[in-house]
Amino acid sequence: MSERVILEVEVSSHRARVEEITAALRDLEQDITRAGDSPAKLLRAADLLRLELKGREAAVQLGSARLRMIGD
């Protein structure tokens, strides 16, 4: 496979995971709100998802930039 095809697959994979994380975070934040006292376990899970989200968003940005650089 060419570098372009590999990057397209990776960027697509990261984008899909970003959507999954965003939905999971939304649900988790609702659970935290309903829990009232915000159990530490839920807060920790939300923190881990936010951390992964930042990394995935950065990967999408870098991969997309690289794709623009290598052109068609």
N, C-alpha and C positions, 0 to 999 in steps of 0.2 A: 504494500500500500504506500501511496505517496504521503509526504509530510502533510499536505493539505487535507487529505482524506482523514488521516489520523487526528489532526487537530479538529476537524469538523465533528468527528465522533466524540472526542473528548469534551469539546465545548457543549455539544448537545447533551451529553451525559451530565455535565455539571449544571446546566440550565434546568434539566429535569429534576435534579436533586434539590436545587434552590427552591423550586416550586413545592416539592414535598416538604422541605424544612419549613418554608413559610406557612404552609397549611398546618403542620404539626405545632409550630410555635403559637399560631392563632388559637388552636384548640387547647394547648397547654396553658396559655395565658388566661383563657376563660376558666379553666379548672382551678387555677391559682386564685382567681377572683372569687369563685364560688366557695373555695376552701376557707376563705376568710383569713385564717391565721397563716396562710401560705406555707405549707409544710416544706421543710428544707429539701426534701427529695424532689419536689416539683420545681423549686427554684433552681436547684442544681441542674436538673434536666434542661430547663430553659436556657441556662447559661451555656451549657454544652452545645445546644442547638444553635444559639447565637454565634458562638465561636466557629462552629462548622460553617454556618451561613456566610460569615465574613470570608473565610478561606475559599469557599466555593464561588462567591461573587468575584473575588480577586482572580481566581482561575479563569472564570468566564471573560473577564476584562483582558487579561493577558493573552488568552487564547484568541480572542476576537481581534486584538491588536496585531497579533502575529499573522492571523489569516489575512488581514488587510495589507500587511507588509509583503506577504508572498504572492498576493494576487491570484489570478486564475491560473 
